[in-house]
Amino acid sequence: MRFDPIKSLSSLYSDSRHVLSVSYRPDADTFKRTLKIVVIGILILGVLGYVISIIVGLVG
């Protein structure tokens, strides 16, 4: 099977149009809730990584 860049770009364009047509803009409450969840997740991962680096530093 041969790679067709035109067909590939056309498919990407149509898929992107479809995603944009079914997506919606969240209201302020939904955005704030999502932002809080993301920030809490990043903080948890950061603390977990810091604790692991301290443990590895003490053991090694």
N, CA and C atoms as an extended XYZ file, in Angstrom:
180
Properties=species:S:1:pos:R:3:atomname:S:1:resname:S:1:resid:I:1 pbc="F F F"
N         0.841       -1.180        0.000 N   MET     1
C         0.000        0.000        0.000 CA  MET     1
C         0.884        1.241        0.000 C   MET     1
N         0.550        2.169       -0.842 N   ARG     2
C         1.373        3.345       -1.043 CA  ARG     2
C         0.821        4.532       -0.257 C   ARG     2
N         1.703        5.355        0.296 N   PHE     3
C         1.322        6.538        1.066 CA  PHE     3
C         0.889        7.652        0.127 C   PHE     3
N        -0.292        8.205        0.374 N   ASP     4
C        -0.815        9.293       -0.444 CA  ASP     4
C        -0.955       10.537        0.432 C   ASP     4
N        -0.033       11.519        0.307 N   PRO     5
C        -0.087       12.685        1.189 CA  PRO     5
C        -1.337       13.540        0.997 C   PRO     5
N        -1.867       13.621       -0.202 N   ILE     6
C        -3.060       14.423       -0.459 CA  ILE     6
C        -4.263       13.810        0.253 C   ILE     6
N        -4.413       12.503        0.143 N   LYS     7
C        -5.515       11.813        0.801 CA  LYS     7
C        -5.383       11.921        2.319 C   LYS     7
N        -4.150       11.838        2.797 N   SER     8
C        -3.894       11.929        4.223 CA  SER     8
C        -4.259       13.322        4.758 C   SER     8
N        -3.871       14.363        4.043 N   LEU     9
C        -4.208       15.731        4.452 CA  LEU     9
C        -5.711       15.980        4.371 C   LEU     9
N        -6.337       15.435        3.356 N   SER    10
C        -7.778       15.581        3.202 CA  SER    10
C        -8.511       14.908        4.353 C   SER    10
N        -8.044       13.741        4.737 N   SER    11
C        -8.646       13.020        5.853 CA  SER    11
C        -8.448       13.783        7.157 C   SER    11
N        -7.263       14.331        7.371 N   LEU    12
C        -6.990       15.132        8.568 CA  LEU    12
C        -7.908       16.352        8.614 C   LEU    12
N        -8.080       17.014        7.487 N   TYR    13
C        -8.941       18.193        7.419 CA  TYR    13
C       -10.394       17.833        7.744 C   TYR    13
N       -10.897       16.777        7.161 N   SER    14
C       -12.296       16.408        7.407 CA  SER    14
C       -12.492       15.933        8.846 C   SER    14
N       -11.525       15.207        9.392 N   ASP    15
C       -11.621       14.785       10.792 CA  ASP    15
C       -11.584       15.985       11.729 C   ASP    15
N       -10.742       16.960       11.423 N   SER    16
C       -10.656       18.165       12.253 CA  SER    16
C       -11.954       18.961       12.197 C   SER    16
N       -12.536       19.062       11.029 N   ARG    17
C       -13.816       19.768       10.893 CA  ARG    17
C       -14.905       19.077       11.706 C   ARG    17
N       -14.894       17.756       11.685 N   HIS    18
C       -15.892       16.994       12.435 CA  HIS    18
C       -15.735       17.233       13.939 C   HIS    18
N       -14.510       17.202       14.433 N   VAL    19
C       -14.271       17.427       15.864 CA  VAL    19
C       -14.737       18.826       16.259 C   VAL    19
N       -14.434       19.820       15.451 N   LEU    20
C       -14.849       21.189       15.769 CA  LEU    20
C       -16.364       21.353       15.709 C   LEU    20
N       -17.023       20.617       14.841 N   SER    21
C       -18.473       20.765       14.717 CA  SER    21
C       -19.215       20.126       15.882 C   SER    21
N       -18.660       19.070       16.498 N   VAL    22
C       -19.346       18.425       17.611 CA  VAL    22
C       -18.888       18.950       18.968 C   VAL    22
N       -17.815       19.736       19.005 N   SER    23
C       -17.338       20.270       20.281 CA  SER    23
C       -18.132       21.520       20.655 C   SER    23
N       -18.054       21.870       21.930 N   TYR    24
C       -18.741       23.062       22.402 CA  TYR    24
C       -17.857       23.791       23.393 C   TYR    24
N       -18.144       25.057       23.613 N   ARG    25
C       -17.381       25.858       24.556 CA  ARG    25
C       -17.994       25.676       25.937 C   ARG    25
N       -17.177       25.293       26.920 N   PRO    26
C       -17.726       25.078       28.258 CA  PRO    26
C       -18.116       26.396       28.924 C   PRO    26
N       -19.084       26.309       29.814 N   ASP    27
C       -19.437       27.511       30.557 CA  ASP    27
C       -18.381       27.746       31.637 C   ASP    27
N       -18.473       28.865       32.326 N   ALA    28
C       -17.443       29.255       33.286 CA  ALA    28
C       -17.315       28.244       34.427 C   ALA    28
N       -18.440       27.720       34.903 N   ASP    29
C       -18.402       26.770       36.018 CA  ASP    29
C       -17.693       25.474       35.618 C   ASP    29
N       -18.001       24.958       34.454 N   THR    30
C       -17.358       23.740       33.971 CA  THR    30
C       -15.868       23.967       33.755 C   THR    30
N       -15.511       25.118       33.217 N   PHE    31
C       -14.105       25.424       32.978 CA  PHE    31
C       -13.335       25.504       34.292 C   PHE    31
N       -13.902       26.177       35.293 N   LYS    32
C       -13.236       26.307       36.593 CA  LYS    32
C       -13.077       24.945       37.267 C   LYS    32
N       -14.102       24.104       37.187 N   ARG    33
C       -14.029       22.779       37.785 CA  ARG    33
C       -12.947       21.942       37.103 C   ARG    33
N       -12.899       21.986       35.791 N   THR    34
C       -11.879       21.251       35.045 CA  THR    34
C       -10.485       21.773       35.377 C   THR    34
N       -10.340       23.086       35.473 N   LEU    35
C        -9.059       23.684       35.803 CA  LEU    35
C        -8.591       23.254       37.192 C   LEU    35
N        -9.494       23.213       38.159 N   LYS    36
C        -9.144       22.775       39.512 CA  LYS    36
C        -8.665       21.327       39.505 C   LYS    36
N        -9.362       20.466       38.774 N   ILE    37
C        -8.989       19.054       38.707 CA  ILE    37
C        -7.604       18.898       38.078 C   ILE    37
N        -7.332       19.640       37.020 N   VAL    38
C        -6.040       19.549       36.345 CA  VAL    38
C        -4.923       20.057       37.259 C   VAL    38
N        -5.146       21.178       37.928 N   VAL    39
C        -4.124       21.731       38.824 CA  VAL    39
C        -3.848       20.777       39.989 C   VAL    39
N        -4.896       20.203       40.568 N   ILE    40
C        -4.711       19.242       41.663 CA  ILE    40
C        -3.930       18.021       41.167 C   ILE    40
N        -4.248       17.532       39.983 N   GLY    41
C        -3.522       16.395       39.420 CA  GLY    41
C        -2.057       16.701       39.199 C   GLY    41
N        -1.753       17.882       38.683 N   ILE    42
C        -0.358       18.273       38.458 CA  ILE    42
C         0.380       18.381       39.790 C   ILE    42
N        -0.274       18.952       40.796 N   LEU    43
C         0.358       19.066       42.112 CA  LEU    43
C         0.629       17.688       42.722 C   LEU    43
N        -0.331       16.788       42.608 N   ILE    44
C        -0.140       15.431       43.147 CA  ILE    44
C         1.029       14.742       42.454 C   ILE    44
N         1.092       14.830       41.136 N   LEU    45
C         2.203       14.213       40.409 CA  LEU    45
C         3.538       14.860       40.762 C   LEU    45
N         3.549       16.172       40.945 N   GLY    46
C         4.782       16.854       41.325 CA  GLY    46
C         5.270       16.429       42.693 C   GLY    46
N         4.350       16.370       43.657 N   VAL    47
C         4.727       15.937       45.008 CA  VAL    47
C         5.194       14.489       44.984 C   VAL    47
N         4.493       13.654       44.255 N   LEU    48
C         4.880       12.248       44.155 CA  LEU    48
C         6.277       12.110       43.539 C   LEU    48
N         6.552       12.846       42.490 N   GLY    49
C         7.877       12.817       41.869 CA  GLY    49
C         8.953       13.320       42.806 C   GLY    49
N         8.638       14.366       43.583 N   TYR    50
C         9.606       14.906       44.541 CA  TYR    50
C         9.905       13.889       45.633 C   TYR    50
N         8.876       13.234       46.147 N   VAL    51
C         9.064       12.228       47.190 CA  VAL    51
C         9.891       11.062       46.658 C   VAL    51
N         9.601       10.628       45.453 N   ILE    52
C        10.376        9.527       44.860 CA  ILE    52
C        11.828        9.933       44.675 C   ILE    52
N        12.072       11.180       44.239 N   SER    53
C        13.460       11.615       44.061 CA  SER    53
C        14.189       11.691       45.396 C   SER    53
N        13.507       12.079       46.461 N   ILE    54
C        14.137       12.088       47.785 CA  ILE    54
C        14.459       10.661       48.231 C   ILE    54
N        13.530        9.738       48.037 N   ILE    55
C        13.767        8.340       48.422 CA  ILE    55
C        14.938        7.759       47.644 C   ILE    55
N        14.984        8.007       46.342 N   VAL    56
C        16.079        7.501       45.518 CA  VAL    56
C        17.402        8.136       45.965 C   VAL    56
N        17.384        9.408       46.328 N   GLY    57
C        18.588       10.076       46.793 CA  GLY    57
C        19.090        9.504       48.107 C   GLY    57
N        18.186        9.133       48.999 N   LEU    58
C        18.579        8.572       50.282 CA  LEU    58
C        19.093        7.150       50.150 C   LEU    58
N        18.461        6.385       49.249 N   VAL    59
C        18.856        4.986       49.070 CA  VAL    59
C        20.177        4.889       48.296 C   VAL    59
N        20.321        5.736       47.272 N   GLY    60
C        21.469        5.636       46.386 CA  GLY    60
C        22.686        6.251       46.870 C   GLY    60
